[in-house]
């Protein structure tokens, strides 16, 4: 049974639409998004490799730079730790670091063995 003229137009337009859609998606799928990775973010080893086994970081005396050596702590978190210490006084227990906004249980657990809260004797 032959198709009517209107049915042939409908089939042709559907085929054309499908071809254009597939062509568009195939063309956009080949273009990968640009990703920029800064070299210094790759160069920084984990905290356990930058600290000797006997080294400890005292939460009550550490500078921002020293705090960035902790695994999972960058400049912004280091600044928050120092600000929290200045506002609330010295830490009495290592676990209190989780009171700093942005410091969670994972950061505490990843750095447990190198953190201390000794009194500042200066």
C-alpha positions, 0 to 999 in steps of 0.5 A, a space after each residue: 500500500 503506497 503512502 499518501 503525499 502527506 504521509 511521505 512528508 511526515 516520514 521525511 521530516 521525521 527522518 530529517 529531524 532525527 538526522 539533525 538531532 543525532 548529528 548535533 549530539 555527536 558533534 557536541 559529544 566530541 568536545 571535552 570540557 577544558 580542565 585546568 590543573 594548577 601544578 602546585 596542587 599536584 606537587 603538595 604531598 599528603 601531611 603524613 609524608 611532609 611530617 617526620 614520624 616524631 613531629 606533632 602539630 600543636 593546635 594551640 601554637 601552630 601557625 597558619 602555614 604549619 596547619 596547612 601541612 595537615 591532611 585536608 586543611 588548606 589556607 582557608 581552614 588554617 585561618 579559621 583554626 587560628 581565628 577560632 583559637 584567638 576567639 575561644 582560647 586554647 584547645 583543651 582536647 584535640 577533638 575540639 578542632 571539629 568545632 571549627 567551621 569546615 573541620 569534620 570528623 574525617 579531618 580529625 581522623 586523618 590527622 589524629 596521630 600528629 595533633 596535640 594540644 600542649 600548653 603554650 609556654 611562651 
